[in-house]
């Protein structure tokens, strides 16, 4: 599964953006939020994940599940999201 940083990179590549600040503006989040996404200190909200899927023209489930996996705090929750990813064929 992709990390939030990988999705930021994909947005920057697709839209030829020079910085995470520009990606943040496109997503409608603050520069600080983009920095937290880049560093793995935070993951996308479901709303952000839907926007990212729209911008990248990809399956929203992939982005949603990736975000939930990234923020899973324990193995049981992580296993649940991994199981769902396998079930829908994105892992």
C-alpha positions as CSV (number, residue, x, y, z in Angstrom):
1,X,0.0,0.0,0.0
2,X,1.1,3.5,-0.7
3,X,1.9,6.0,2.0
4,X,0.6,9.5,2.2
5,X,4.0,10.7,1.0
6,X,3.7,8.5,-2.1
7,X,0.3,10.0,-2.9
8,X,1.7,13.5,-2.4
9,X,4.5,12.6,-4.9
10,X,1.9,11.2,-7.4
11,X,-0.1,14.4,-7.2
12,X,3.0,16.5,-7.6
13,X,4.1,14.4,-10.6
14,X,0.7,14.4,-12.3
15,X,0.1,18.1,-11.9
16,X,3.8,19.2,-12.3
17,X,3.8,20.8,-8.9
18,X,7.1,22.0,-7.5
19,X,6.4,21.7,-3.8
20,X,4.2,20.1,-1.2
21,X,2.8,23.6,-0.6
22,X,1.3,23.6,-4.0
23,X,0.0,20.1,-3.5
24,X,-1.5,21.2,-0.2
25,X,-3.3,24.1,-2.0
26,X,-4.7,21.7,-4.6
27,X,-5.9,19.4,-1.9
28,X,-7.3,22.3,0.2
29,X,-5.2,21.5,3.3
30,X,-2.6,23.6,5.0
31,X,1.1,23.4,4.3
32,X,1.6,22.1,7.8
33,X,-0.8,19.2,7.1
34,X,1.1,18.4,3.9
35,X,4.3,18.3,5.9
36,X,2.7,15.9,8.5
37,X,1.6,13.7,5.6
38,X,5.1,13.8,4.0
39,X,6.8,12.9,7.3
40,X,4.3,10.1,8.2
41,X,3.1,12.0,11.3
42,X,-0.5,12.1,10.0
43,X,-2.6,10.3,7.4
44,X,-5.3,11.5,5.1
45,X,-8.8,11.9,6.4
46,X,-11.5,10.1,4.5
47,X,-12.4,13.4,2.8
48,X,-8.8,14.0,1.8
49,X,-8.5,10.4,0.6
50,X,-11.6,10.9,-1.6
51,X,-10.1,14.1,-3.1
52,X,-6.8,12.4,-3.8
53,X,-8.5,9.6,-5.6
54,X,-10.4,12.1,-7.6
55,X,-7.3,14.1,-8.5
56,X,-5.3,10.9,-9.4
57,X,-8.3,9.2,-11.1
58,X,-7.7,6.1,-9.1
59,X,-9.9,3.7,-7.0
60,X,-11.0,5.6,-3.9
61,X,-10.9,2.4,-1.9
62,X,-7.2,2.1,-2.5
63,X,-6.5,5.5,-1.0
64,X,-9.0,5.1,1.9
65,X,-7.6,1.7,2.9
66,X,-4.0,3.0,2.6
67,X,-4.9,6.0,4.9
68,X,-6.6,3.7,7.4
69,X,-3.6,1.3,7.4
70,X,-1.2,4.1,7.9
71,X,-3.1,5.4,11.0
72,X,-3.8,1.9,12.5
73,X,-2.5,1.9,16.0
74,X,-2.6,-1.8,16.8
75,X,-2.1,-5.1,15.0
76,X,-5.7,-6.1,15.1
77,X,-6.9,-2.9,13.4
78,X,-4.0,-3.2,10.9
79,X,-5.0,-6.8,10.1
80,X,-8.6,-5.8,9.5
81,X,-7.6,-3.2,6.9
82,X,-5.1,-5.5,5.3
83,X,-7.8,-8.2,5.0
84,X,-10.2,-5.7,3.4
85,X,-7.4,-4.6,1.0
86,X,-6.9,-8.3,0.0
87,X,-10.6,-8.8,-0.3
88,X,-11.1,-6.0,-2.8
89,X,-7.9,-6.9,-4.6
90,X,-5.7,-3.9,-3.9
91,X,-3.1,-5.7,-1.8
